[in-house]
Amino acid sequence: MNETTDPNSQILLMAIIAFYWAFLSSWGKRQSRPGEDKAKPDVPTERLAGSNEIMSSGDTPLEVIRKSDPSFDPATFLAGAKAAYEIVLLAYASADIQTLKRLVGPEVLDIFERAIAGRRAREEMLQLTFIGMREAAVVGVLEEDGIAEIAVRFVSDVVTVTRSANNEIVSGDPQQIIEVIDTWTFAGDIQSRKRNWMLIATDGG
C-alpha cells in the first residue's frame, strides 16, 4: 500500500528530500582534514541496547573530536544533523527505504523497516508535516580509534496523523502541532577524507 495518497504531496516530499540530500552530500566534504583533497508521534524511538552510552569528557563535548581533528567544524556538523533529522522523519513517513538506507545504520534501519511493514500490514498511512526545529544541541561524544559517535538532542514541532485504509484517523490530529524530543546518535570516521555520518541509535525523550 502506498504511504501517501496525494500525488502533489509526494512530489513536494521528494523535492524536499532531494534538496536536503544534496546538502548532506557536502556535509562530510566541508569537514575535510588539512592537506587532503577538497574534492563529501508515529516515529519509532525505540532505544537500542547500549545506544546512548555516550561519554563526555571534562571539556565541552565536541572538544573530544577537535583534539583528534582540529578541522572539525561543530556548526557544520549540527547543520547537517538537523537536515538529516528532517530527511529521516519524512523518509520514514513516506516509507522511502532507499533514502533511509543512505542515512541510517543497520540496527536503526531494521527498526524503521519493521515499523513501516507494520503500517502496511494494517493498511495504514502516516502523514507527517515537519513544522520546524526548535533546538539541536550536542549532548555527548565518544571518540575511539578514529570513530566518533555524537549524540544530538533535537526538539522539533510536527503534525502527525495515522489514517486507516478508508481515510479514518487512527491516531494523531491534523490540527495539532506537537513537540517531539529525540536524542539521536550519529557515527562517522573522523580520519576519513569523505566523512559520512550515519544515524546509529535513536532515543525518544
N, C-alpha and C positions, 0 to 999 in steps of 0.2 A: 504494500500500500504506500502511496506517496505520502510524504510527511507534510506537504503543503498543497493546498488546492487552488491557490490564486497564482496564475502564471506571472502576473506583474510583480507580485511579492517575491516569487522565485527569482526572476530576473534581477530585481533590486538586490536580493540577498547575495547572488553570485557576483554582482558588481562590487558589493562591499567586500566580500571575501577576496576577490581578485586584487582590489586596491590594497588591502592590508597585507595580503600575501606578498605583493611586490615590495611593500615596506619591510616586511620581515626578512625578505631575501637579502636585504642590505644590513640587517641588524648585526650579523656577525662581521660583515665586511668593514663596518665602520670601527670595529674594535681590533683591527689587525695589529700584530705586535711590531715593535720597532725593527726596521731592517727587512721586513717581509714585504712581499709584493702587495700592492694595494688594489689588486685586480678585483663577500658573502651576506528555588522554585522548583521546576522539574529538571533540575540539573543534578546529576549524580555527584555526591560529595563524600562517597564512602572513604573512610580513612584506610589507607593501605598499611600493612604491617610494617612498622618502622618508618613510615613515610615522612614523618615530621621530626625525626630525631636529628634536628639541625643544631649544631653547636655554634655559639657565638663566642668570640674572644673578648678580652678586656677592651679592645678597641671598638670603634663603630663597626658593625658587621662587615661592610664592604672593604674595610681595610685589610681583611684576611686575603682577599683576592688581589688588591692593589700591591700588596707586598710581593706576590708572585708575578704579577703582571702590571707594571706601572702604567701601561697604556689603557687599562680597563677604564671605561667611562660609565659611571653609575647612572648618569642621566640618560644616556643612550640605551643602557640596559633596561631601565624602567619604562622608557617609551616603547621599546619592543615588547616588554612583558605585558603592558596594558593593551597593546594591539593584539597580542596573542590571546589574551583573555577574551576579548570580544569575538575574535575569529572562532575560537573553540566553542564558545557558547552558541554562536549562530550555526556553526557546522553541526554541533550536536542536535540542535533543534531541527535542522533540515535533513538529518541523517546523512550528512556528507562524510562518509567514511574515508574517502581518499584524502580530503583536507586534514582530517584528524590524524591520519597515518603520518602526515608530514610534520606534525607538531607535538605529538604525544608519544610517550614510551609504551612498551608492550603491555605493562600491567594496567596503566590507565586506559589504554585503548580497549583492553578486554572489558573493563567496567562500562565504558561508553557503548561498546558493541552489544553487550548484554542488555543494557537499558533500552537501546534502540530496538533490538529484537523483541523485547517485551512489549514495547508500544505497538509494533507491527502485529504481534500475535493478538493483541487486544483490539486491533484496528483503531488505534487512537492516533491523533495528530497533535503535535506540540507546536504552538505558536508562541514565539518569543520575540519581544521587541526590546532591544538594548537602548535604554534612555540615556545613560551616561555614567561616567566613572567619578565617584566622589573622592576616592583616596586610593593610592597604591604606595605601599611602603615595604621596604626590605625589613624582615623581622628575624632573619637568621641566615648564617652562611657556614658551610662546611667546605673546606678545600683539602684534597688529599690526592697525592700522586698526579697533580695536574688536572684533576677533575673537580670542578666547582659545583656545589649544589646551593642554590639561593632560594630561600622561602620568601614569598611576597604575599602580603595581606592586601586583598582587594575589597573595597566597599563600593558597590555599584547599585544603580537603580534599574530595574527591569519590569516589564509587564509580561506575565507568562500565563498561558491558558492551555489546558489539555482538553481536546474535544473528541467525542466518540465518532464512529463512522457516520452517524446521522447528524453530525454537527452539534450535538448537545454538549454543554460544558460538563466535563468530568471533574476538573479541579481548576483553581485559579479564577481570576476576574479580569476581563478585558478592560475594565475601567479603573483598575487599581494598580498603582505603582508600588512595588515592594523593594525593600532594601535587601541586598544579598551580600553576605560577608563570607569570603572564601580565603583560605590560605593555600596557595599553590607553590609547589617546589619545581624549579627549573634546574636542569643539569647541563653542563657544557664543558668541553675540553678547552681549557684556557691556554693550552700550549699549541693548539691547532691554528693554522693560518686562516681557515674558514670555520669560525666558531658557530656551531649550530646548537642553539639552546632548545632543549626538549622538555616538555612537561612530564615529570616522572611521578608526581604524587598530588593528590587533592585532599583538602580537609575543609569541611564547612564550618563556619563559625570562628 
